[in-house]
Amino acid sequence: MGKLIWLMGPSGSGKDSLLAKLRQREPTQLLVAHRYITRKANAGNENHIALSEQEFFTREQHNLFALSWHANGLYYGVGIEIDLWLRTGLDVVVNGSREHLPQAQARYGQTLLPICLQVSPAILRQRLQARGRESEADIAARLERAAHYAPSDCLTLNNDGSLLKSVDTLLTLLGRKEKAHDAL
């Protein structure tokens, strides 16, 4: 049975960028799961599958999601295919929700490995401002939320530096010997 790596972090911490770089590395026995989201395909930087709300609810009614949740006005799902991948011994990385970690823990138990991506407040502010998607008040609210949330029993991955270093550190946390910079 593989491990389900539940990658969490505040908006702007670099989850999507880290996962994109990890996909380029293509480590053996490790897959990055895509999410099904009720937002436009070209919104944000995440490699996701865009669904209408009706499509989402139809899939949910047919139990096609291993996990699903509602946040920030959108619906998110992770397909049931990850269970097959895990059963075949593959490790699977999911861009997870911090608020829905308990749901993932209840379903996957000891198979779940929560990893918290963190960045310093100054860098987080810079990244949020550079995205240009939010007002200063929205950025301040995101920074406040990030400062007060710390899941328990979570490995920490600092993403203040280069993405290559963060991928190397992630692979080390997962107990993998391959190094990201060797392949990039």
N, C-alpha and C positions, 0 to 999 in steps of 0.2 A: 504494500500500500504506500502510495506517495504521500507527500506532505502538501497541505494547502497553505500557501504563504499569503497571509491577509495583510497587504501593504496599506497602511493608513498614514494620513498626514493632513495638515491644514491646506486649504486652497492656496496655491502658490508655492508649496514646498518642493515641487518638482516631480510629483508622482508620474505624470504622463511622460515627461522627458526621460525619467529614469527607465520606465518600462519600454519606451521606444528604443533607447540605447541597449537595453537588455535583449530586445528582439533582434537587433543587429548582431549581437554576439552569438545568439542561438546556442546556448549551452546544452549539451546532451542531457536528456532526461528531465528537461525543464521547459514548461510551456507557459506563456503569458495568455491568460484568458481575456477575451473581450467581454465587454458588458453590453447588454441591451438597454437602451436609454430612450426615453420619450423626448428627445431633442433632435434638432436637425443634424444631418450627417456631417456638415461642415462647421458645426459649432464646437469651439474649443479645440484642443490638440489631441484628444483621446481617440485611439483607434476603437471605435464603438459601432454597434449596429443600431441605426436609428429606427424607431418604431413609433407609430401613432399610439395614442392611448388605447384605442380599440384593439390594435394588434397585440399590445402588451397584455391587456386583460385576457384576451383569448389564449395567449400562451400560458399565462398564469393559471387560468381555469383548467388547462390541460396538463398541469404540473410539469411544464417544460423548463421551469426555473429551479435550480438548486436553492437559490437564495434570491429574495427580492425585497425592495424597500422603497420608501418615498422620502425624498429630501429635496430641499430647495425648489419645490414646485415641480419636480420631475420624478418619474418612476425609473428605477434601476433594477436590473435583473442579471443574474449570472446563470448561464444555461446549465441544464442537467448533464450536459456532456462532460463537465469537469469530474463528475463521479466516475465515469468510465475511465477517464485519463488517470485519475488517482488509483483506481483498482488495477490498472495495468502497470503501476509502479512509477508513473511519472509524477514529478512535483509540479504544482500549478501555482502561479502567482496571480493574485486577483487584486485589482485596485479596489480596496474595501472601504467601507464606511466606518468611521470611528464609533458613531452612535449605534451601529448595528453589529458591532463585534459580538455582543452576547448571542445574537441569533446564529452567527457563524460558529461560535463556540458550542452552542447547544446541538447543532447538526453534526459538526466534525470532531468535537472532543479533542483527544490527544493528537489527532491528525493535523490539527490547526496550529500554525506557527504565526502569531501576530508580530508584525514588525512595524514600528512607528518611525516614519520619516520626519526628521526635525531639521529646522533651520533657525538660525538666530533671528530675533525680531527685526533687526536692521535689514538683513538680507531678504527676509520675507516681505517687509514693506517695499523694498526696491522692486522685487519681482511682481508684486501685486500692482504697483504703479506702472511698471513697464508693460503689463498686459493691457492696460487702458480700458478695462471692462467695468470698473467700479469707481464710484465717487470716493472722495477722501473719507467721508463718514462711513461708507461701506467697508473701506479698507481698515479703518480704526476698529470697527466692529469685528472684522475677521481676526485682527491681531489680538483683540481682547479675548475672543473665543479660543484662539490657539494657545494663549498664555495660561488658560485655566483648565485645559483638558489634557489629561495624562492617563491613558488606560493602564491598568495594572497588568503585570505578567506580559510585558511587551518588550521585545528586543528593540534597541534604539539604533537607528541609522542616521547619522548626521549628513546632511546634503548641502552644507555651506560651500564645499569645494567643487571640483570638477565632476562631471557626470561619470567619467571613466573611473575615478577614484570611488565614487559611490557604488558603481556596478561591481568593482572589485570587492568592496566591503560587503555588499549584499551577498555575493557568491561565497565569501569567507563565512558570513553568518549562517549560510545554508550548508556549510561544511563541504564546499566544492573546491577542488584544487585548481581548476582552470581559472585563468585570469582574463579579465575582460580586455585589457590593453593588448594582449597577445593577438587578438583577432580583429581589433579595430584599427 
